Amino acid sequence: MEGNVRTINFRSTTIQTNDNISIIVPNSELINGKVINWPLGDSNVRIHVPVGAAYGSDLPTITRTLLTVAAATQGCLEFL
């Protein structure tokens, strides 16, 4: 689950997702589970975008196309 912490109460924490959905998480899950704070100290964030391709597709062409689209996307950082 990903989102912004909106409230922290005695028994639960409310997290608001990018879809504007509020999720109430028991604090025991946050204490016992793994929490990753991606933008801590940095305003840049990383997202994963799963991409499917048909069997037999030309992978270099797909890779080149995806990199071209990413480079043309406003706000997308340069990458290697």
mmCIF file as gemmi writes it, N, C-alpha and C atoms, coordinates in Angstrom:
data_model
loop_
_atom_site.group_PDB
_atom_site.id
_atom_site.type_symbol
_atom_site.label_atom_id
_atom_site.label_alt_id
_atom_site.label_comp_id
_atom_site.label_asym_id
_atom_site.label_entity_id
_atom_site.label_seq_id
_atom_site.pdbx_PDB_ins_code
_atom_site.Cartn_x
_atom_site.Cartn_y
_atom_site.Cartn_z
_atom_site.occupancy
_atom_site.B_iso_or_equiv
_atom_site.pdbx_formal_charge
_atom_site.auth_seq_id
_atom_site.auth_asym_id
_atom_site.pdbx_PDB_model_num
ATOM 1 N N . MET Axp A 1 ? 0.854 -1.157 0 1 0 ? 1 A 1
ATOM 2 C CA . MET Axp A 1 ? 0 0 0 1 0 ? 1 A 1
ATOM 3 C C . MET Axp A 1 ? 0.903 1.224 0 1 0 ? 1 A 1
ATOM 4 N N . GLU Axp A 2 ? 0.501 2.232 -0.761 1 0 ? 2 A 1
ATOM 5 C CA . GLU Axp A 2 ? 1.271 3.462 -0.833 1 0 ? 2 A 1
ATOM 6 C C . GLU Axp A 2 ? 0.348 4.651 -0.645 1 0 ? 2 A 1
ATOM 7 N N . GLY Axp A 3 ? 0.843 5.694 -0.01 1 0 ? 3 A 1
ATOM 8 C CA . GLY Axp A 3 ? 0.047 6.891 0.171 1 0 ? 3 A 1
ATOM 9 C C . GLY Axp A 3 ? 0.67 7.817 1.195 1 0 ? 3 A 1
ATOM 10 N N . ASN Axp A 4 ? -0.072 8.824 1.573 1 0 ? 4 A 1
ATOM 11 C CA . ASN Axp A 4 ? 0.371 9.808 2.555 1 0 ? 4 A 1
ATOM 12 C C . ASN Axp A 4 ? -0.351 9.581 3.875 1 0 ? 4 A 1
ATOM 13 N N . VAL Axp A 5 ? 0.412 9.64 4.973 1 0 ? 5 A 1
ATOM 14 C CA . VAL Axp A 5 ? -0.186 9.494 6.297 1 0 ? 5 A 1
ATOM 15 C C . VAL Axp A 5 ? -0.975 10.761 6.59 1 0 ? 5 A 1
ATOM 16 N N . ARG Axp A 6 ? -2.25 10.598 6.911 1 0 ? 6 A 1
ATOM 17 C CA . ARG Axp A 6 ? -3.12 11.74 7.211 1 0 ? 6 A 1
ATOM 18 C C . ARG Axp A 6 ? -3.326 11.924 8.707 1 0 ? 6 A 1
ATOM 19 N N . THR Axp A 7 ? -3.54 10.817 9.413 1 0 ? 7 A 1
ATOM 20 C CA . THR Axp A 7 ? -3.709 10.903 10.865 1 0 ? 7 A 1
ATOM 21 C C . THR Axp A 7 ? -3.078 9.683 11.529 1 0 ? 7 A 1
ATOM 22 N N . ILE Axp A 8 ? -2.556 9.905 12.725 1 0 ? 8 A 1
ATOM 23 C CA . ILE Axp A 8 ? -2.039 8.811 13.544 1 0 ? 8 A 1
ATOM 24 C C . ILE Axp A 8 ? -2.786 8.881 14.865 1 0 ? 8 A 1
ATOM 25 N N . ASN Axp A 9 ? -3.526 7.832 15.161 1 0 ? 9 A 1
ATOM 26 C CA . ASN Axp A 9 ? -4.303 7.749 16.398 1 0 ? 9 A 1
ATOM 27 C C . ASN Axp A 9 ? -3.715 6.669 17.297 1 0 ? 9 A 1
ATOM 28 N N . PHE Axp A 10 ? -4.32 6.485 18.443 1 0 ? 10 A 1
ATOM 29 C CA . PHE Axp A 10 ? -3.837 5.52 19.426 1 0 ? 10 A 1
ATOM 30 C C . PHE Axp A 10 ? -3.819 4.093 18.865 1 0 ? 10 A 1
ATOM 31 N N . ARG Axp A 11 ? -4.861 3.704 18.145 1 0 ? 11 A 1
ATOM 32 C CA . ARG Axp A 11 ? -4.98 2.329 17.667 1 0 ? 11 A 1
ATOM 33 C C . ARG Axp A 11 ? -4.752 2.145 16.172 1 0 ? 11 A 1
ATOM 34 N N . SER Axp A 12 ? -4.849 3.236 15.391 1 0 ? 12 A 1
ATOM 35 C CA . SER Axp A 12 ? -4.746 3.088 13.946 1 0 ? 12 A 1
ATOM 36 C C . SER Axp A 12 ? -4.166 4.346 13.293 1 0 ? 12 A 1
ATOM 37 N N . THR Axp A 13 ? -3.74 4.171 12.059 1 0 ? 13 A 1
ATOM 38 C CA . THR Axp A 13 ? -3.207 5.27 11.25 1 0 ? 13 A 1
ATOM 39 C C . THR Axp A 13 ? -4.005 5.311 9.959 1 0 ? 13 A 1
ATOM 40 N N . THR Axp A 14 ? -4.371 6.517 9.509 1 0 ? 14 A 1
ATOM 41 C CA . THR Axp A 14 ? -5.107 6.665 8.25 1 0 ? 14 A 1
ATOM 42 C C . THR Axp A 14 ? -4.134 7.095 7.165 1 0 ? 14 A 1
ATOM 43 N N . ILE Axp A 15 ? -4.131 6.341 6.075 1 0 ? 15 A 1
ATOM 44 C CA . ILE Axp A 15 ? -3.271 6.616 4.929 1 0 ? 15 A 1
ATOM 45 C C . ILE Axp A 15 ? -4.161 6.933 3.735 1 0 ? 15 A 1
ATOM 46 N N . GLN Axp A 16 ? -3.845 8.017 3.027 1 0 ? 16 A 1
ATOM 47 C CA . GLN Axp A 16 ? -4.602 8.399 1.835 1 0 ? 16 A 1
ATOM 48 C C . GLN Axp A 16 ? -3.779 8.032 0.607 1 0 ? 16 A 1
ATOM 49 N N . THR Axp A 17 ? -4.363 7.212 -0.275 1 0 ? 17 A 1
ATOM 50 C CA . THR Axp A 17 ? -3.667 6.76 -1.471 1 0 ? 17 A 1
ATOM 51 C C . THR Axp A 17 ? -3.697 7.834 -2.55 1 0 ? 17 A 1
ATOM 52 N N . ASN Axp A 18 ? -2.954 7.595 -3.617 1 0 ? 18 A 1
ATOM 53 C CA . ASN Axp A 18 ? -2.951 8.516 -4.754 1 0 ? 18 A 1
ATOM 54 C C . ASN Axp A 18 ? -4.307 8.585 -5.438 1 0 ? 18 A 1
ATOM 55 N N . ASP Axp A 19 ? -5.145 7.577 -5.22 1 0 ? 19 A 1
ATOM 56 C CA . ASP Axp A 19 ? -6.499 7.544 -5.781 1 0 ? 19 A 1
ATOM 57 C C . ASP Axp A 19 ? -7.492 8.23 -4.864 1 0 ? 19 A 1
ATOM 58 N N . ASN Axp A 20 ? -6.994 8.911 -3.831 1 0 ? 20 A 1
ATOM 59 C CA . ASN Axp A 20 ? -7.819 9.631 -2.868 1 0 ? 20 A 1
ATOM 60 C C . ASN Axp A 20 ? -8.704 8.689 -2.041 1 0 ? 20 A 1
ATOM 61 N N . ILE Axp A 21 ? -8.18 7.514 -1.754 1 0 ? 21 A 1
ATOM 62 C CA . ILE Axp A 21 ? -8.881 6.539 -0.929 1 0 ? 21 A 1
ATOM 63 C C . ILE Axp A 21 ? -8.208 6.528 0.443 1 0 ? 21 A 1
ATOM 64 N N . SER Axp A 22 ? -8.992 6.64 1.494 1 0 ? 22 A 1
ATOM 65 C CA . SER Axp A 22 ? -8.455 6.587 2.853 1 0 ? 22 A 1
ATOM 66 C C . SER Axp A 22 ? -8.465 5.147 3.346 1 0 ? 22 A 1
ATOM 67 N N . ILE Axp A 23 ? -7.326 4.687 3.815 1 0 ? 23 A 1
ATOM 68 C CA . ILE Axp A 23 ? -7.185 3.325 4.318 1 0 ? 23 A 1
ATOM 69 C C . ILE Axp A 23 ? -6.793 3.413 5.789 1 0 ? 23 A 1
ATOM 70 N N . ILE Axp A 24 ? -7.523 2.724 6.635 1 0 ? 24 A 1
ATOM 71 C CA . ILE Axp A 24 ? -7.226 2.704 8.068 1 0 ? 24 A 1
ATOM 72 C C . ILE Axp A 24 ? -6.402 1.447 8.352 1 0 ? 24 A 1
ATOM 73 N N . VAL Axp A 25 ? -5.196 1.663 8.858 1 0 ? 25 A 1
ATOM 74 C CA . VAL Axp A 25 ? -4.27 0.567 9.118 1 0 ? 25 A 1
ATOM 75 C C . VAL Axp A 25 ? -4.055 0.448 10.626 1 0 ? 25 A 1
ATOM 76 N N . PRO Axp A 26 ? -4.269 -0.739 11.19 1 0 ? 26 A 1
ATOM 77 C CA . PRO Axp A 26 ? -3.978 -0.912 12.617 1 0 ? 26 A 1
ATOM 78 C C . PRO Axp A 26 ? -2.494 -0.636 12.874 1 0 ? 26 A 1
ATOM 79 N N . ASN Axp A 27 ? -2.196 0.09 13.938 1 0 ? 27 A 1
ATOM 80 C CA . ASN Axp A 27 ? -0.807 0.423 14.249 1 0 ? 27 A 1
ATOM 81 C C . ASN Axp A 27 ? 0.049 -0.823 14.472 1 0 ? 27 A 1
ATOM 82 N N . SER Axp A 28 ? -0.565 -1.916 14.876 1 0 ? 28 A 1
ATOM 83 C CA . SER Axp A 28 ? 0.192 -3.16 15.062 1 0 ? 28 A 1
ATOM 84 C C . SER Axp A 28 ? 0.823 -3.615 13.753 1 0 ? 28 A 1
ATOM 85 N N . GLU Axp A 29 ? 0.143 -3.363 12.618 1 0 ? 29 A 1
ATOM 86 C CA . GLU Axp A 29 ? 0.716 -3.725 11.32 1 0 ? 29 A 1
ATOM 87 C C . GLU Axp A 29 ? 1.925 -2.86 10.996 1 0 ? 29 A 1
ATOM 88 N N . LEU Axp A 30 ? 1.87 -1.599 11.374 1 0 ? 30 A 1
ATOM 89 C CA . LEU Axp A 30 ? 2.994 -0.704 11.116 1 0 ? 30 A 1
ATOM 90 C C . LEU Axp A 30 ? 4.176 -1.022 12.022 1 0 ? 30 A 1
ATOM 91 N N . ILE Axp A 31 ? 3.884 -1.447 13.25 1 0 ? 31 A 1
ATOM 92 C CA . ILE Axp A 31 ? 4.952 -1.772 14.197 1 0 ? 31 A 1
ATOM 93 C C . ILE Axp A 31 ? 5.621 -3.09 13.816 1 0 ? 31 A 1
ATOM 94 N N . ASN Axp A 32 ? 4.816 -4.087 13.446 1 0 ? 32 A 1
ATOM 95 C CA . ASN Axp A 32 ? 5.348 -5.419 13.161 1 0 ? 32 A 1
ATOM 96 C C . ASN Axp A 32 ? 5.766 -5.612 11.716 1 0 ? 32 A 1
ATOM 97 N N . GLY Axp A 33 ? 5.308 -4.738 10.823 1 0 ? 33 A 1
ATOM 98 C CA . GLY Axp A 33 ? 5.597 -4.896 9.407 1 0 ? 33 A 1
ATOM 99 C C . GLY Axp A 33 ? 6.731 -4.009 8.935 1 0 ? 33 A 1
ATOM 100 N N . LYS Axp A 34 ? 6.942 -4.048 7.652 1 0 ? 34 A 1
ATOM 101 C CA . LYS Axp A 34 ? 8.003 -3.272 7.018 1 0 ? 34 A 1
ATOM 102 C C . LYS Axp A 34 ? 7.398 -1.998 6.444 1 0 ? 34 A 1
ATOM 103 N N . VAL Axp A 35 ? 7.965 -0.845 6.794 1 0 ? 35 A 1
ATOM 104 C CA . VAL Axp A 35 ? 7.49 0.446 6.291 1 0 ? 35 A 1
ATOM 105 C C . VAL Axp A 35 ? 8.632 1.1 5.532 1 0 ? 35 A 1
ATOM 106 N N . ILE Axp A 36 ? 8.372 1.498 4.294 1 0 ? 36 A 1
ATOM 107 C CA . ILE Axp A 36 ? 9.374 2.165 3.473 1 0 ? 36 A 1
ATOM 108 C C . ILE Axp A 36 ? 8.921 3.595 3.236 1 0 ? 36 A 1
ATOM 109 N N . ASN Axp A 37 ? 9.754 4.544 3.6 1 0 ? 37 A 1
ATOM 110 C CA . ASN Axp A 37 ? 9.458 5.954 3.402 1 0 ? 37 A 1
ATOM 111 C C . ASN Axp A 37 ? 10.294 6.428 2.204 1 0 ? 37 A 1
ATOM 112 N N . TRP Axp A 38 ? 9.746 6.283 0.997 1 0 ? 38 A 1
ATOM 113 C CA . TRP Axp A 38 ? 10.495 6.585 -0.221 1 0 ? 38 A 1
ATOM 114 C C . TRP Axp A 38 ? 11.015 8.007 -0.293 1 0 ? 38 A 1
ATOM 115 N N . PRO Axp A 39 ? 10.184 9.027 -0.11 1 0 ? 39 A 1
ATOM 116 C CA . PRO Axp A 39 ? 10.691 10.379 -0.338 1 0 ? 39 A 1
ATOM 117 C C . PRO Axp A 39 ? 11.398 11.007 0.859 1 0 ? 39 A 1
ATOM 118 N N . LEU Axp A 40 ? 11.754 10.243 1.865 1 0 ? 40 A 1
ATOM 119 C CA . LEU Axp A 40 ? 12.395 10.803 3.044 1 0 ? 40 A 1
ATOM 120 C C . LEU Axp A 40 ? 13.671 11.526 2.63 1 0 ? 40 A 1
ATOM 121 N N . GLY Axp A 41 ? 13.685 12.851 2.78 1 0 ? 41 A 1
ATOM 122 C CA . GLY Axp A 41 ? 14.852 13.643 2.438 1 0 ? 41 A 1
ATOM 123 C C . GLY Axp A 41 ? 15.018 13.922 0.961 1 0 ? 41 A 1
ATOM 124 N N . ASP Axp A 42 ? 14.092 13.465 0.128 1 0 ? 42 A 1
ATOM 125 C CA . ASP Axp A 42 ? 14.201 13.664 -1.313 1 0 ? 42 A 1
ATOM 126 C C . ASP Axp A 42 ? 12.799 13.775 -1.892 1 0 ? 42 A 1
ATOM 127 N N . SER Axp A 43 ? 12.564 14.771 -2.719 1 0 ? 43 A 1
ATOM 128 C CA . SER Axp A 43 ? 11.226 14.958 -3.277 1 0 ? 43 A 1
ATOM 129 C C . SER Axp A 43 ? 10.969 14.061 -4.486 1 0 ? 43 A 1
ATOM 130 N N . ASN Axp A 44 ? 12.002 13.404 -4.998 1 0 ? 44 A 1
ATOM 131 C CA . ASN Axp A 44 ? 11.829 12.494 -6.132 1 0 ? 44 A 1
ATOM 132 C C . ASN Axp A 44 ? 11.275 11.162 -5.648 1 0 ? 44 A 1
ATOM 133 N N . VAL Axp A 45 ? 10.372 10.584 -6.413 1 0 ? 45 A 1
ATOM 134 C CA . VAL Axp A 45 ? 9.825 9.274 -6.077 1 0 ? 45 A 1
ATOM 135 C C . VAL Axp A 45 ? 9.983 8.346 -7.275 1 0 ? 45 A 1
ATOM 136 N N . ARG Axp A 46 ? 9.958 7.068 -7.008 1 0 ? 46 A 1
ATOM 137 C CA . ARG Axp A 46 ? 10.104 6.069 -8.056 1 0 ? 46 A 1
ATOM 138 C C . ARG Axp A 46 ? 8.828 5.241 -8.103 1 0 ? 46 A 1
ATOM 139 N N . ILE Axp A 47 ? 8.366 4.947 -9.303 1 0 ? 47 A 1
ATOM 140 C CA . ILE Axp A 47 ? 7.205 4.076 -9.462 1 0 ? 47 A 1
ATOM 141 C C . ILE Axp A 47 ? 7.575 2.924 -10.377 1 0 ? 47 A 1
ATOM 142 N N . HIS Axp A 48 ? 6.901 1.82 -10.194 1 0 ? 48 A 1
ATOM 143 C CA . HIS Axp A 48 ? 7.092 0.657 -11.052 1 0 ? 48 A 1
ATOM 144 C C . HIS Axp A 48 ? 5.902 0.575 -11.999 1 0 ? 48 A 1
ATOM 145 N N . VAL Axp A 49 ? 6.175 0.419 -13.285 1 0 ? 49 A 1
ATOM 146 C CA . VAL Axp A 49 ? 5.114 0.311 -14.28 1 0 ? 49 A 1
ATOM 147 C C . VAL Axp A 49 ? 5.287 -1.027 -14.996 1 0 ? 49 A 1
ATOM 148 N N . PRO Axp A 50 ? 4.476 -2.023 -14.651 1 0 ? 50 A 1
ATOM 149 C CA . PRO Axp A 50 ? 4.582 -3.313 -15.335 1 0 ? 50 A 1
ATOM 150 C C . PRO Axp A 50 ? 4.192 -3.164 -16.81 1 0 ? 50 A 1
ATOM 151 N N . VAL Axp A 51 ? 4.964 -3.777 -17.677 1 0 ? 51 A 1
ATOM 152 C CA . VAL Axp A 51 ? 4.703 -3.712 -19.117 1 0 ? 51 A 1
ATOM 153 C C . VAL Axp A 51 ? 4.707 -5.135 -19.654 1 0 ? 51 A 1
ATOM 154 N N . GLY Axp A 52 ? 3.7 -5.455 -20.421 1 0 ? 52 A 1
ATOM 155 C CA . GLY Axp A 52 ? 3.634 -6.773 -21.046 1 0 ? 52 A 1
ATOM 156 C C . GLY Axp A 52 ? 3.94 -6.689 -22.526 1 0 ? 52 A 1
ATOM 157 N N . ALA Axp A 53 ? 4.457 -7.765 -23.065 1 0 ? 53 A 1
ATOM 158 C CA . ALA Axp A 53 ? 4.747 -7.841 -24.505 1 0 ? 53 A 1
ATOM 159 C C . ALA Axp A 53 ? 4.432 -9.252 -24.978 1 0 ? 53 A 1
ATOM 160 N N . ALA Axp A 54 ? 4.024 -9.334 -26.218 1 0 ? 54 A 1
ATOM 161 C CA . ALA Axp A 54 ? 3.693 -10.636 -26.794 1 0 ? 54 A 1
ATOM 162 C C . ALA Axp A 54 ? 4.961 -11.479 -26.968 1 0 ? 54 A 1
ATOM 163 N N . TYR Axp A 55 ? 4.813 -12.775 -26.835 1 0 ? 55 A 1
ATOM 164 C CA . TYR Axp A 55 ? 5.935 -13.667 -27.102 1 0 ? 55 A 1
ATOM 165 C C . TYR Axp A 55 ? 6.434 -13.424 -28.514 1 0 ? 55 A 1
ATOM 166 N N . GLY Axp A 56 ? 7.74 -13.417 -28.67 1 0 ? 56 A 1
ATOM 167 C CA . GLY Axp A 56 ? 8.329 -13.209 -29.989 1 0 ? 56 A 1
ATOM 168 C C . GLY Axp A 56 ? 8.516 -11.745 -30.345 1 0 ? 56 A 1
ATOM 169 N N . SER Axp A 57 ? 8.128 -10.825 -29.448 1 0 ? 57 A 1
ATOM 170 C CA . SER Axp A 57 ? 8.308 -9.401 -29.728 1 0 ? 57 A 1
ATOM 171 C C . SER Axp A 57 ? 9.791 -9.056 -29.754 1 0 ? 57 A 1
ATOM 172 N N . ASP Axp A 58 ? 10.116 -8 -30.472 1 0 ? 58 A 1
ATOM 173 C CA . ASP Axp A 58 ? 11.493 -7.536 -30.574 1 0 ? 58 A 1
ATOM 174 C C . ASP Axp A 58 ? 11.82 -6.706 -29.329 1 0 ? 58 A 1
ATOM 175 N N . LEU Axp A 59 ? 12.526 -7.315 -28.373 1 0 ? 59 A 1
ATOM 176 C CA . LEU Axp A 59 ? 12.792 -6.654 -27.095 1 0 ? 59 A 1
ATOM 177 C C . LEU Axp A 59 ? 13.599 -5.36 -27.227 1 0 ? 59 A 1
ATOM 178 N N . PRO Axp A 60 ? 14.614 -5.289 -28.085 1 0 ? 60 A 1
ATOM 179 C CA . PRO Axp A 60 ? 15.319 -4.009 -28.226 1 0 ? 60 A 1
ATOM 180 C C . PRO Axp A 60 ? 14.395 -2.878 -28.7 1 0 ? 60 A 1
ATOM 181 N N . THR Axp A 61 ? 13.455 -3.18 -29.576 1 0 ? 61 A 1
ATOM 182 C CA . THR Axp A 61 ? 12.512 -2.16 -30.048 1 0 ? 61 A 1
ATOM 183 C C . THR Axp A 61 ? 11.587 -1.727 -28.916 1 0 ? 61 A 1
ATOM 184 N N . ILE Axp A 62 ? 11.108 -2.683 -28.132 1 0 ? 62 A 1
ATOM 185 C CA . ILE Axp A 62 ? 10.232 -2.365 -27.005 1 0 ? 62 A 1
ATOM 186 C C . ILE Axp A 62 ? 10.987 -1.502 -25.997 1 0 ? 62 A 1
ATOM 187 N N . THR Axp A 63 ? 12.209 -1.89 -25.66 1 0 ? 63 A 1
ATOM 188 C CA . THR Axp A 63 ? 13.019 -1.131 -24.712 1 0 ? 63 A 1
ATOM 189 C C . THR Axp A 63 ? 13.26 0.287 -25.215 1 0 ? 63 A 1
ATOM 190 N N . ARG Axp A 64 ? 13.65 0.408 -26.474 1 0 ? 64 A 1
ATOM 191 C CA . ARG Axp A 64 ? 13.906 1.726 -27.061 1 0 ? 64 A 1
ATOM 192 C C . ARG Axp A 64 ? 12.646 2.593 -27.039 1 0 ? 64 A 1
ATOM 193 N N . THR Axp A 65 ? 11.501 2.003 -27.343 1 0 ? 65 A 1
ATOM 194 C CA . THR Axp A 65 ? 10.23 2.733 -27.345 1 0 ? 65 A 1
ATOM 195 C C . THR Axp A 65 ? 9.882 3.216 -25.941 1 0 ? 65 A 1
ATOM 196 N N . LEU Axp A 66 ? 10.018 2.344 -24.947 1 0 ? 66 A 1
ATOM 197 C CA . LEU Axp A 66 ? 9.709 2.73 -23.565 1 0 ? 66 A 1
ATOM 198 C C . LEU Axp A 66 ? 10.638 3.839 -23.068 1 0 ? 66 A 1
ATOM 199 N N . LEU Axp A 67 ? 11.919 3.747 -23.402 1 0 ? 67 A 1
ATOM 200 C CA . LEU Axp A 67 ? 12.866 4.788 -22.994 1 0 ? 67 A 1
ATOM 201 C C . LEU Axp A 67 ? 12.567 6.115 -23.687 1 0 ? 67 A 1
ATOM 202 N N . THR Axp A 68 ? 12.132 6.069 -24.938 1 0 ? 68 A 1
ATOM 203 C CA . THR Axp A 68 ? 11.767 7.283 -25.668 1 0 ? 68 A 1
ATOM 204 C C . THR Axp A 68 ? 10.555 7.94 -25.035 1 0 ? 68 A 1
ATOM 205 N N . VAL Axp A 69 ? 9.548 7.134 -24.692 1 0 ? 69 A 1
ATOM 206 C CA . VAL Axp A 69 ? 8.34 7.669 -24.048 1 0 ? 69 A 1
ATOM 207 C C . VAL Axp A 69 ? 8.694 8.272 -22.691 1 0 ? 69 A 1
ATOM 208 N N . ALA Axp A 70 ? 9.525 7.585 -21.914 1 0 ? 70 A 1
ATOM 209 C CA . ALA Axp A 70 ? 9.92 8.106 -20.608 1 0 ? 70 A 1
ATOM 210 C C . ALA Axp A 70 ? 10.668 9.428 -20.75 1 0 ? 70 A 1
ATOM 211 N N . ALA Axp A 71 ? 11.57 9.515 -21.714 1 0 ? 71 A 1
ATOM 212 C CA . ALA Axp A 71 ? 12.346 10.745 -21.92 1 0 ? 71 A 1
ATOM 213 C C . ALA Axp A 71 ? 11.451 11.904 -22.34 1 0 ? 71 A 1
ATOM 214 N N . ALA Axp A 72 ? 10.355 11.617 -23.022 1 0 ? 72 A 1
ATOM 215 C CA . ALA Axp A 72 ? 9.438 12.668 -23.49 1 0 ? 72 A 1
ATOM 216 C C . ALA Axp A 72 ? 8.393 13.036 -22.443 1 0 ? 72 A 1
ATOM 217 N N . THR Axp A 73 ? 8.379 12.32 -21.324 1 0 ? 73 A 1
ATOM 218 C CA . THR Axp A 73 ? 7.393 12.569 -20.278 1 0 ? 73 A 1
ATOM 219 C C . THR Axp A 73 ? 7.887 13.67 -19.344 1 0 ? 73 A 1
ATOM 220 N N . GLN Axp A 74 ? 7.083 14.726 -19.224 1 0 ? 74 A 1
ATOM 221 C CA . GLN Axp A 74 ? 7.461 15.85 -18.37 1 0 ? 74 A 1
ATOM 222 C C . GLN Axp A 74 ? 7.573 15.397 -16.92 1 0 ? 74 A 1
ATOM 223 N N . GLY Axp A 75 ? 8.655 15.771 -16.275 1 0 ? 75 A 1
ATOM 224 C CA . GLY Axp A 75 ? 8.872 15.425 -14.872 1 0 ? 75 A 1
ATOM 225 C C . GLY Axp A 75 ? 9.619 14.117 -14.664 1 0 ? 75 A 1
ATOM 226 N N . CYS Axp A 76 ? 9.806 13.356 -15.728 1 0 ? 76 A 1
ATOM 227 C CA . CYS Axp A 76 ? 10.535 12.096 -15.611 1 0 ? 76 A 1
ATOM 228 C C . CYS Axp A 76 ? 12.037 12.42 -15.571 1 0 ? 76 A 1
ATOM 229 N N . LEU Axp A 77 ? 12.738 11.858 -14.602 1 0 ? 77 A 1
ATOM 230 C CA . LEU Axp A 77 ? 14.16 12.134 -14.446 1 0 ? 77 A 1
ATOM 231 C C . LEU Axp A 77 ? 14.984 11.382 -15.478 1 0 ? 77 A 1
ATOM 232 N N . GLU Axp A 78 ? 16.166 11.902 -15.749 1 0 ? 78 A 1
ATOM 233 C CA . GLU Axp A 78 ? 17.088 11.212 -16.653 1 0 ? 78 A 1
ATOM 234 C C . GLU Axp A 78 ? 17.577 9.947 -15.983 1 0 ? 78 A 1
ATOM 235 N N . PHE Axp A 79 ? 17.819 8.929 -16.739 1 0 ? 79 A 1
ATOM 236 C CA . PHE Axp A 79 ? 18.277 7.662 -16.196 1 0 ? 79 A 1
ATOM 237 C C . PHE Axp A 79 ? 19.299 7.073 -17.139 1 0 ? 79 A 1
ATOM 238 N N . LEU Axp A 80 ? 20.007 6.071 -16.665 1 0 ? 80 A 1
ATOM 239 C CA . LEU Axp A 80 ? 21.035 5.418 -17.481 1 0 ? 80 A 1
ATOM 240 C C . LEU Axp A 80 ? 20.453 4.332 -18.322 1 0 ? 80 A 1
